[in-house]
Amino acid sequence: MTNCLYSEDAVVVDHPFITSRGAGTALAFAFAIVSTLKGSACAEQLQTDMVYSH
């Protein structure tokens, strides 16, 4: 591929795309989707409620 950037981050948000590395990053991927659609405060509250730390 040309003209692309490779990342080893667990989740990558490059609007309008959100992608992750695989099943092991499912929660981080879900929080990125929530953050994009509902805002970072909502995603942070959800993480707190679920006792999730990244």
C-alpha positions as CSV (number, residue, x, y, z in Angstrom):
1,M,0.0,0.0,0.0
2,T,1.1,3.5,-0.6
3,N,0.2,6.8,1.1
4,C,-0.8,5.1,4.3
5,L,0.3,5.2,7.9
6,Y,0.8,2.0,9.9
7,S,-0.1,1.9,13.6
8,E,0.3,-0.7,16.3
9,D,-2.2,1.1,18.6
10,A,-5.0,-1.0,20.0
11,V,-7.6,1.3,18.5
12,V,-7.2,3.9,15.7
13,V,-9.8,6.6,15.0
14,D,-9.3,8.3,11.6
15,H,-12.6,9.8,10.9
16,P,-14.8,8.4,9.6
17,F,-13.1,5.1,10.3
18,I,-12.6,3.4,13.7
19,T,-10.6,0.2,13.7
20,S,-8.9,-2.1,16.2
21,R,-6.3,-4.9,16.3
22,G,-8.7,-7.8,17.0
23,A,-10.8,-9.5,19.6
24,G,-8.4,-8.7,22.5
25,T,-9.2,-5.0,22.0
26,A,-13.0,-5.3,21.9
27,L,-13.6,-3.2,24.9
28,A,-11.2,-0.4,23.9
29,F,-12.9,-0.5,20.4
30,A,-16.3,-0.2,22.0
31,F,-15.3,2.7,24.1
32,A,-13.8,4.5,21.1
33,I,-17.2,4.0,19.3
34,V,-19.1,5.4,22.3
35,S,-16.7,8.3,22.5
36,T,-17.1,9.1,18.9
37,L,-20.9,8.9,18.9
38,K,-21.8,10.1,22.4
39,G,-18.7,12.1,23.5
40,S,-15.7,11.4,25.7
41,A,-17.5,12.1,29.0
42,C,-20.0,9.3,28.2
43,A,-17.3,6.9,27.3
44,E,-15.3,7.8,30.5
45,Q,-18.4,7.3,32.7
46,L,-19.0,3.9,31.1
47,Q,-15.4,2.9,31.7
48,T,-15.8,4.0,35.3
49,D,-19.1,2.1,35.7
50,M,-17.5,-1.0,34.2
51,V,-14.3,-0.7,36.3
52,Y,-12.2,-0.6,33.1
53,S,-8.8,0.9,33.0
54,H,-6.6,1.0,29.9
